[in-house]
Amino acid sequence: MKKYQIELKWAIIFMISTLLWMIFEKSMGWHDVLIEKHMSYTNFFAIVAISVYTFALVDKRKNYYHGKITWKQAFISGVIVTLFIIPLNPIAQYITHSFITPEYFTNIISHSVSTNKMTLIDAENYFSLQNYMLHGLIGGTLMGFATSAIVAFFVKKL
């Protein structure tokens, strides 16, 4: 496990960053009064996510590989970060929707129905904790692997 200490540390940092971002979104009103902005503005979290992966791979390069790392080593490290994040994601979703913004689903369902983007049944099925956990696992895995591949290209140092 010592071999993957750096990846575990950065997965935990990623989860904390996610929760802080949710607090930020909530404070900006994107979960209630400005919910129509949420779909666009939530994408800015990509900057945070890419930054965390970059810091993780630079940390691995510096403190495990003694300043040199191949693309493959960096990519594998990023994948391991992602594999540690995967089981943390449902926990972050639960904390977010139970404590940080428990009214989010009600608000987004109302918004989706009132703007004729979805029927009530479709909105209730789509905007649920279970569905967000599932999408977080699938989307998070795919995005984590893709981010790992891209960031590894820029972090490699021979």
N, CA, C and O of each residue as an XYZ file, in Angstrom:
632
protein
N       0.824     -1.197      0.000
C       0.000      0.000      0.000
C       0.865      1.256      0.000
O       0.462      2.296     -0.521
N       2.041      1.153      0.581
C       2.956      2.292      0.627
C       3.275      2.789     -0.784
O       3.508      3.977     -1.004
N       3.279      1.853     -1.730
C       3.567      2.182     -3.120
C       2.538      3.157     -3.693
O       2.845      3.919     -4.610
N       1.318      3.132     -3.151
C       0.229      3.952     -3.679
C      -0.227      5.040     -2.701
O      -1.333      5.564     -2.827
N       0.617      5.375     -1.737
C       0.281      6.413     -0.754
C      -0.024      7.750     -1.405
O      -0.974      8.433     -1.021
N       0.776      8.119     -2.380
C       0.598      9.409     -3.051
C      -0.753      9.444     -3.766
O      -1.477     10.437     -3.680
N      -1.090      8.375     -4.464
C      -2.374      8.314     -5.183
C      -3.551      8.388     -4.209
O      -4.529      9.087     -4.474
N      -3.465      7.676     -3.091
C      -4.539      7.708     -2.100
C      -4.691      9.116     -1.523
O      -5.806      9.611     -1.365
N      -3.567      9.751     -1.212
C      -3.607     11.116     -0.681
C      -4.338     12.045     -1.646
O      -5.182     12.838     -1.228
N      -4.015     11.948     -2.941
C      -4.619     12.856     -3.914
C      -6.071     12.495     -4.215
O      -6.850     13.371     -4.594
N      -6.450     11.245     -4.059
C      -7.862     10.871     -4.201
C      -8.676     11.508     -3.070
O      -9.786     11.989     -3.293
N      -8.122     11.507     -1.869
C      -8.799     12.138     -0.734
C      -8.870     13.655     -0.947
O      -9.895     14.274     -0.662
N      -7.795     14.244     -1.442
C      -7.792     15.674     -1.760
C      -8.840     15.971     -2.829
O      -9.527     16.989     -2.760
N      -8.965     15.085     -3.818
C      -9.972     15.257     -4.862
C     -11.373     15.263     -4.258
O     -12.202     16.103     -4.610
N     -11.634     14.328     -3.352
C     -12.954     14.263     -2.721
C     -13.228     15.536     -1.923
O     -14.319     16.099     -2.005
N     -12.256     15.982     -1.164
C     -12.424     17.215     -0.383
C     -12.654     18.402     -1.325
O     -13.490     19.263     -1.051
N     -11.910     18.442     -2.432
C     -12.087     19.508     -3.423
C     -13.493     19.479     -4.005
O     -14.105     20.525     -4.222
N     -13.995     18.292     -4.254
C     -15.353     18.137     -4.775
C     -16.372     18.692     -3.788
O     -17.286     19.420     -4.176
N     -16.217     18.354     -2.531
C     -17.157     18.838     -1.511
C     -17.062     20.357     -1.353
O     -18.080     21.031     -1.190
N     -15.849     20.889     -1.400
C     -15.688     22.348     -1.325
C     -16.310     23.029     -2.540
O     -16.897     24.104     -2.422
N     -16.179     22.399     -3.711
C     -16.805     22.950     -4.915
C     -18.332     22.950     -4.772
O     -18.994     23.898     -5.195
N     -18.882     21.906     -4.185
C     -20.331     21.859     -3.981
C     -20.781     22.974     -3.035
O     -21.827     23.589     -3.244
N     -19.996     23.227     -2.007
C     -20.308     24.334     -1.095
C     -20.241     25.653     -1.867
O     -21.092     26.525     -1.691
N     -19.229     25.793     -2.720
C     -19.097     26.995     -3.550
C     -20.309     27.156     -4.468
O     -20.896     28.236     -4.534
N     -20.688     26.089     -5.176
C     -21.857     26.143     -6.060
C     -23.106     26.553     -5.295
O     -23.872     27.406     -5.743
N     -23.300     25.940     -4.146
C     -24.471     26.253     -3.314
C     -24.440     27.725     -2.913
O     -25.460     28.408     -2.995
N     -23.282     28.219     -2.482
C     -23.171     29.617     -2.046
C     -23.372     30.601     -3.192
O     -23.784     31.739     -2.966
N     -23.087     30.175     -4.414
C     -23.278     31.032     -5.582
C     -24.739     31.037     -6.054
O     -25.106     31.803     -6.946
N     -25.559     30.185     -5.453
C     -26.975     30.130     -5.814
C     -27.271     29.207     -6.982
O     -28.395     29.186     -7.483
N     -26.282     28.444     -7.420
C     -26.472     27.574     -8.582
C     -27.320     26.350     -8.271
O     -27.656     25.584     -9.174
N     -27.665     26.160     -7.013
C     -28.519     25.032     -6.622
C     -29.921     25.477     -6.275
O     -30.771     24.655     -5.934
N     -30.173     26.792     -6.361
C     -31.520     27.285     -6.051
C     -31.869     28.491     -6.921
O     -32.390     28.302     -8.020
N     -31.609     29.710     -6.484
C     -32.093     30.891     -7.212
C     -31.500     31.045     -8.614
O     -32.145     31.623     -9.489
N     -30.304     30.547     -8.839
C     -29.662     30.613    -10.164
C     -29.474     29.221    -10.763
O     -28.496     28.965    -11.466
N     -30.403     28.340    -10.482
C     -30.256     26.944    -10.906
C     -30.142     26.803    -12.422
O     -29.552     25.843    -12.917
N     -30.707     27.762    -13.160
C     -30.599     27.698    -14.624
C     -29.144     27.853    -15.083
O     -28.810     27.467    -16.203
N     -28.287     28.407    -14.243
C     -26.864     28.581    -14.570
C     -26.034     27.336    -14.231
O     -24.914     27.176    -14.716
N     -26.591     26.473    -13.405
C     -25.828     25.337    -12.896
C     -25.220     24.466    -13.984
O     -24.043     24.112    -13.914
N     -26.007     24.123    -14.977
C     -25.556     23.216    -16.035
C     -24.282     23.744    -16.714
O     -23.393     22.962    -17.051
N     -24.195     25.033    -16.909
C     -23.016     25.623    -17.555
C     -21.868     25.804    -16.567
O     -20.736     25.401    -16.835
N     -22.170     26.413    -15.425
C     -21.109     26.792    -14.499
C     -20.461     25.613    -13.788
O     -19.299     25.703    -13.392
N     -21.178     24.521    -13.618
C     -20.591     23.368    -12.935
C     -19.410     22.792    -13.717
O     -18.549     22.118    -13.152
N     -19.382     23.066    -15.024
C     -18.276     22.573    -15.855
C     -16.933     23.190    -15.489
O     -15.885     22.640    -15.827
N     -16.956     24.326    -14.805
C     -15.699     24.931    -14.374
C     -14.971     24.072    -13.344
O     -13.791     24.296    -13.077
N     -15.663     23.094    -12.764
C     -14.997     22.170    -11.847
C     -13.881     21.412    -12.569
O     -12.953     20.919    -11.927
N     -13.962     21.317    -13.875
C     -12.907     20.635    -14.641
C     -11.547     21.257    -14.351
O     -10.544     20.545    -14.323
N     -11.490     22.558    -14.135
C     -10.224     23.224    -13.816
C      -9.666     22.683    -12.506
O      -8.470     22.413    -12.395
N     -10.528     22.527    -11.532
C     -10.114     21.983    -10.234
C      -9.660     20.534    -10.404
O      -8.610     20.146     -9.891
N     -10.449     19.740    -11.120
C     -10.131     18.318    -11.296
C      -8.797     18.127    -12.014
O      -7.966     17.326    -11.586
N      -8.598     18.859    -13.097
C      -7.341     18.742    -13.845
C      -6.172     19.201    -12.986
O      -5.093     18.611    -13.038
N      -6.377     20.245    -12.200
C      -5.317     20.724    -11.305
C      -4.935     19.665    -10.281
O      -3.750     19.439    -10.035
N      -5.928     19.014     -9.681
C      -5.647     17.980     -8.687
C      -4.863     16.838     -9.324
O      -3.889     16.358     -8.743
N      -5.276     16.398    -10.516
C      -4.551     15.329    -11.201
C      -3.120     15.775    -11.535
O      -2.181     14.987    -11.417
N      -2.960     17.012    -11.942
C      -1.618     17.515    -12.266
C      -0.741     17.507    -11.021
O       0.391     17.024    -11.061
N      -1.256     18.039     -9.918
C      -0.481     18.043     -8.678
C      -0.157     16.622     -8.226
O       0.933     16.364     -7.714
N      -1.101     15.701     -8.412
C      -0.879     14.306     -8.023
C       0.256     13.684     -8.819
O       1.137     13.035     -8.256
N       0.231     13.884    -10.129
C       1.266     13.262    -10.967
C       2.624     13.936    -10.796
O       3.659     13.275    -10.885
N       2.630     15.223    -10.556
C       3.901     15.917    -10.268
C       4.449     15.427     -8.930
O       5.655     15.222     -8.793
N       3.579     15.242     -7.950
C       3.979     14.705     -6.649
C       4.582     13.310     -6.823
O       5.620     13.000     -6.238
N       3.931     12.478     -7.625
C       4.440     11.120     -7.870
C       5.805     11.175     -8.548
O       6.728     10.448     -8.181
N       5.913     12.050     -9.543
C       7.196     12.198    -10.249
C       8.292     12.621     -9.283
O       9.376     12.037     -9.272
N       8.016     13.616     -8.486
C       9.032     14.186     -7.594
C       9.385     13.256     -6.433
O      10.562     13.054     -6.136
N       8.383     12.696     -5.786
C       8.616     11.995     -4.526
C       8.660     10.476     -4.615
O       8.991      9.810     -3.634
N       8.337      9.931     -5.753
C       8.411      8.475     -5.909
C       9.416      8.091     -6.991
O      10.197      7.155     -6.821
N       9.390      8.816     -8.092
C      10.277      8.510     -9.211
C      11.498      9.421     -9.271
O      12.216      9.432    -10.270
N      11.734     10.178     -8.217
C      12.941     11.010     -8.081
C      13.139     11.991     -9.237
O      14.249     12.160     -9.743
N      12.056     12.625     -9.640
C      12.131     13.700    -10.624
C      11.976     13.291    -12.072
O      11.943     14.150    -12.953
N      11.880     12.000    -12.341
C      11.699     11.528    -13.717
C      10.515     10.571    -13.756
O      10.318      9.760    -12.851
N       9.732     10.687    -14.828
C       8.569      9.806    -14.963
C       8.229      9.683    -16.443
O       8.248     10.667    -17.182
N       7.923      8.475    -16.858
C       7.499      8.257    -18.240
C       6.002      8.529    -18.356
O       5.301      8.650    -17.351
N       5.526      8.624    -19.589
C       4.091      8.809    -19.786
C       3.339      7.631    -19.183
O       2.319      7.818    -18.518
N       3.833      6.425    -19.409
C       3.148      5.225    -18.914
C       3.084      5.217    -17.382
O       2.039      4.903    -16.811
N       4.175      5.554    -16.725
C       4.182      5.598    -15.265
C       3.196      6.653    -14.744
O       2.457      6.408    -13.790
N       3.197      7.823    -15.382
C       2.293      8.897    -14.966
C       0.838      8.503    -15.228
O      -0.035      8.746    -14.395
N       0.584      7.900    -16.380
C      -0.773      7.471    -16.708
C      -1.265      6.436    -15.703
O      -2.386      6.544    -15.205
N      -0.453      5.448    -15.404
C      -0.846      4.422    -14.435
C      -1.113      5.052    -13.068
O      -2.069      4.682    -12.387
N      -0.279      5.988    -12.674
C      -0.503      6.687    -11.405
C      -1.843      7.414    -11.413
O      -2.578      7.367    -10.427
N      -2.169      8.086    -12.522
C      -3.453      8.767    -12.643
C      -4.624      7.803    -12.606
O      -5.659      8.099    -12.008
N      -4.467      6.665    -13.236
C      -5.519      5.640    -13.208
C      -5.722      5.148    -11.776
O      -6.854      4.926    -11.348
N      -4.631      4.981    -11.043
C      -4.741      4.538     -9.650
C      -5.444      5.604     -8.809
O      -6.264      5.272     -7.953
N      -5.128      6.884     -9.044
C      -5.861      7.960     -8.367
C      -7.350      7.790     -8.654
O      -8.173      7.849     -7.740
N      -7.690      7.580     -9.913
C      -9.088      7.407    -10.308
C      -9.707      6.201     -9.601
O     -10.844      6.280     -9.134
N      -8.990      5.109     -9.517
C      -9.520      3.905     -8.865
C      -9.753      4.126     -7.370
O     -10.638      3.505     -6.781
N      -8.962      5.006     -6.758
C      -9.219      5.377     -5.359
C     -10.401      6.335     -5.252
O     -11.140      6.299     -4.268
N     -10.582      7.184     -6.250
C     -11.695      8.140     -6.229
C     -13.035      7.425     -6.397
O     -14.029      7.819     -5.787
N     -13.067      6.383     -7.215
C     -14.325      5.695     -7.537
C     -15.141      5.332     -6.292
O     -16.325      5.664     -6.243
N     -14.566      4.666     -5.282
C     -15.399      4.350     -4.113
C     -15.707      5.573     -3.233
O     -16.635      5.540     -2.426
N     -14.930      6.639     -3.394
C     -15.193      7.857     -2.618
C     -16.331      8.681     -3.226
O     -16.980      9.461     -2.529
N     -16.566      8.505     -4.525
C     -17.567      9.312     -5.214
C     -18.979      9.171     -4.622
O     -19.621     10.189     -4.365
N     -19.481      7.962     -4.398
C     -20.817      7.859     -3.800
C     -20.888      8.498     -2.406
O     -21.923      9.036     -2.015
N     -19.788      8.432     -1.673
C     -19.747      9.067     -0.353
C     -19.876     10.587     -0.508
O     -20.629     11.234      0.220
N     -19.132     11.143     -1.462
C     -19.207     12.586     -1.716
C     -20.603     12.979     -2.183
O     -21.120     14.020     -1.777
N     -21.222     12.154     -3.037
C     -22.580     12.436     -3.496
C     -23.565     12.424     -2.316
O     -24.433     13.290     -2.208
N     -23.416     11.450     -1.457
C     -24.299     11.361     -0.291
C     -24.142     12.587      0.607
O     -25.134     13.192      1.014
N     -22.908     12.951      0.914
C     -22.656     14.130      1.757
C     -23.227     15.384      1.097
O     -23.872     16.204      1.751
N     -22.980     15.521     -0.204
C     -23.461     16.694     -0.936
C     -24.971     16.818     -0.845
O     -25.489     17.873     -0.481
N     -25.672     15.755     -1.170
C     -27.129     15.839     -1.290
C     -27.876     15.624      0.017
O     -29.082     15.857      0.088
N     -27.169     15.181      1.051
C     -27.809     15.034      2.362
C     -27.540     16.226      3.280
O     -28.379     16.586      4.105
N     -26.352     16.838      3.127
C     -25.953     17.873      4.078
C     -25.675     19.243      3.442
O     -26.083     20.269      3.987
N     -24.998     19.266      2.318
C     -24.618     20.545      1.711
C     -25.789     21.183      0.991
O     -26.051     22.374      1.160
N     -26.486     20.411      0.200
C     -27.569     20.963     -0.621
C     -28.724     19.966     -0.757
O     -28.997     19.470     -1.850
N     -29.400     19.676      0.366
C     -30.465     18.658      0.328
C     -31.655     19.035     -0.556
O     -32.432     18.160     -0.938
N     -31.809     20.296     -0.883
C     -32.944     20.715     -1.710
C     -32.608     20.733     -3.200
O     -33.463     21.073     -4.018
N     -31.392     20.376     -3.562
C     -30.975     20.455     -4.962
C     -31.895     19.658     -5.890
O     -32.365     20.195     -6.893
N     -32.153     18.411     -5.579
C     -32.969     17.584     -6.472
C     -34.379     18.162     -6.641
O     -34.914     18.187     -7.750
N     -34.964     18.616     -5.560
C     -36.288     19.241     -5.654
C     -36.236     20.463     -6.564
O     -37.115     20.653     -7.404
N     -35.209     21.290     -6.399
C     -35.076     22.512     -7.200
C     -34.831     22.212     -8.677
O     -35.433     22.844     -9.545
N     -33.964     21.265     -8.966
C     -33.644     20.980    -10.380
C     -34.816     20.270    -11.057
O     -35.049     20.465    -12.250
N     -35.542     19.464    -10.323
C     -36.738     18.822    -10.881
C     -37.771     19.896    -11.221
O     -38.337     19.894    -12.314
N     -38.013     20.804    -10.292
C     -38.978     21.893    -10.537
C     -38.561     22.740    -11.729
O     -39.387     23.085    -12.573
N     -37.287     23.070    -11.794
C     -36.779     23.888    -12.902
C     -36.937     23.160    -14.237
O     -37.381     23.754    -15.220
N     -36.579     21.890    -14.271
C     -36.661     21.112    -15.510
C     -38.092     20.985    -16.008
O     -38.344     21.038    -17.212
N     -39.017     20.819    -15.090
C     -40.431     20.693    -15.467
C     -40.994     22.058    -15.874
O     -41.701     22.159    -16.876
N     -40.689     23.099    -15.112
C     -41.265     24.426    -15.395
C     -40.738     25.027    -16.697
O     -41.400     25.868    -17.306
N     -39.556     24.600    -17.120
C     -38.999     25.098    -18.393
C     -39.275     24.129    -19.545
O     -38.738     24.288    -20.641
N     -40.109     23.133    -19.289
C     -40.502     22.135    -20.293
C     -39.327     21.367    -20.885
O     -39.370     20.956    -22.045
N     -38.282     21.174    -20.091
C     -37.141     20.381    -20.552
C     -37.357     18.891    -20.300
O     -36.789     18.043    -20.988
N     -38.197     18.584    -19.291
C     -38.483     17.194    -18.944
C     -39.890     17.108    -18.381
O     -40.450     18.088    -17.890
N     -40.443     15.908    -18.468
C     -41.701     15.656    -17.758
C     -41.347     15.425    -16.292
O     -40.190     15.170    -15.957
N     -42.333     15.515    -15.440
C     -42.100     15.301    -14.016
C     -41.518     13.914    -13.754
O     -40.570     13.772    -12.983
N     -42.078     12.909    -14.386
C     -41.599     11.530    -14.177
C     -40.145     11.386    -14.637
O     -39.319     10.809    -13.930
N     -39.842     11.912    -15.822
C     -38.468     11.828    -16.325
C     -37.500     12.570    -15.410
O     -36.413     12.071    -15.118
N     -37.890     13.756    -14.958
C     -37.027     14.549    -14.083
C     -36.805     13.837    -12.752
O     -35.683     13.808    -12.247
N     -37.850     13.269    -12.187
C     -37.710     12.556    -10.910
C     -36.822     11.326    -11.059
O     -36.075     10.989    -10.141
N     -36.895     10.664    -12.188
C     -36.040      9.497    -12.421
C     -34.584      9.899    -12.644
O     -33.667      9.231    -12.166
N     -34.384     10.985    -13.368
C     -33.024     11.406    -13.701
C     -32.324     12.070    -12.510
O     -31.175     11.755    -12.204
N     -33.020     12.983    -11.850
C     -32.425     13.744    -10.750
C     -32.694     13.049     -9.426
O     -33.587     13.428     -8.668
N     -31.890     12.016     -9.169
C     -32.001     11.264     -7.914
C     -30.602     10.922     -7.437
O     -29.656     10.873     -8.223
N     -30.486     10.691     -6.156
C     -29.181     10.344     -5.590
C     -28.623      9.075     -6.229
O     -27.437      9.013     -6.553
N     -29.457      8.085     -6.410
C     -29.002      6.828     -7.013
C     -28.467      7.055     -8.427
O     -27.413      6.526     -8.782
N     -29.180      7.831     -9.229
C     -28.749      8.094    -10.592
C     -27.472      8.931    -10.615
O     -26.584      8.679    -11.430
N     -27.371      9.919     -9.735
C     -26.162     10.749     -9.678
C     -24.959      9.904     -9.231
O     -23.848     10.105     -9.722
N     -25.171      8.979     -8.318
C     -24.082      8.089     -7.897
C     -23.621      7.220     -9.068
O     -22.421      7.050     -9.287
N     -24.571      6.677     -9.810
C     -24.241      5.841    -10.968
C     -23.507      6.650    -12.033
O     -22.476      6.214    -12.547
N     -24.032      7.818    -12.363
C     -23.388      8.667    -13.373
C     -22.016      9.136    -12.903
O     -21.087      9.261    -13.702
N     -21.893      9.394    -11.608
C     -20.605      9.792    -11.053
C     -19.564      8.691    -11.177
O     -18.399      8.960    -11.469
N     -19.982      7.464    -10.957
C     -19.059      6.336    -11.072
C     -18.621      6.125    -12.523
O     -17.433      5.967    -12.804
N     -19.576      6.124    -13.427
C     -19.250      5.886    -14.843
C     -18.512      7.081    -15.437
O     -17.432      6.932    -16.009
N     -19.103      8.265    -15.296
C     -18.490      9.471    -15.853
C     -17.166      9.789    -15.198
O     -16.216     10.189    -15.871
N     -17.094      9.613    -13.884
C     -15.850      9.870    -13.160
C     -14.724      8.946    -13.591
O     -13.571      9.363    -13.703
N     -15.065      7.697    -13.831
C     -14.061      6.732    -14.293
C     -13.543      7.114    -15.672
O     -12.333      7.165    -15.894
N     -14.456      7.383    -16.595
C     -14.048      7.752    -17.957
C     -13.251      9.052    -17.970
O     -12.211      9.142    -18.622
N     -13.743     10.059    -17.245
C     -13.034     11.344    -17.205
C     -11.692     11.213    -16.485
O     -10.714     11.853    -16.870
N     -11.648     10.395    -15.455
C     -10.393     10.181    -14.728
C      -9.334      9.539    -15.606
O      -8.171      9.941    -15.584
N      -9.740      8.540    -16.379
C      -8.791      7.883    -17.278
C      -8.329      8.838    -18.374
O      -7.143      8.890    -18.698
N      -9.264      9.589    -18.942
C      -8.904     10.546    -20.003
C      -8.000     11.652    -19.449
O      -6.998     12.010    -20.069
N      -8.356     12.184    -18.292
C      -7.530     13.229    -17.678
C      -6.137     12.688    -17.366
O      -5.139     13.380    -17.567
N      -6.071     11.468    -16.883
C      -4.776     10.843    -16.586
C      -3.908     10.766    -17.837
O      -2.715     11.064    -17.790
N      -4.502     10.371    -18.943
C      -3.746     10.236    -20.196
C      -3.219     11.588    -20.656
O      -2.066     11.696    -21.076
N      -4.042     12.604    -20.581
C      -3.648     13.930    -21.061
C      -2.628     14.566    -20.124
O      -1.598     15.072    -20.570
N      -2.915     14.540    -18.823
C      -1.993     15.154    -17.863
C      -0.652     14.417    -17.869
O       0.394     15.050    -17.727
N      -0.665     13.111    -18.029
C       0.578     12.331    -18.084
C       1.486     12.804    -19.206
O       2.709     12.813    -19.064
N       0.881     13.196    -20.325
C       1.653     13.695    -21.461
C       2.450     14.951    -21.066
O       3.597     15.114    -21.481
N       1.847     15.823    -20.275
C       2.500     17.082    -19.910
C       3.424     16.944    -18.692
O       4.321     17.763    -18.493
N       3.201     15.912    -17.888
C       3.983     15.733    -16.666
C       5.232     14.874    -16.903
O       6.191     14.939    -16.134
N       5.211     14.082    -17.960
C       6.340     13.163    -18.198
C       7.647     13.965    -18.261
O       7.704     15.084    -18.771
N       8.671     13.342    -17.723
C       9.988     13.993    -17.686
C      11.034     12.881    -17.622
O      11.109     12.124    -16.654
N      11.828     12.809    -18.670
C      12.807     11.726    -18.758
C      14.203     12.174    -18.401
O      15.136     11.372    -18.430
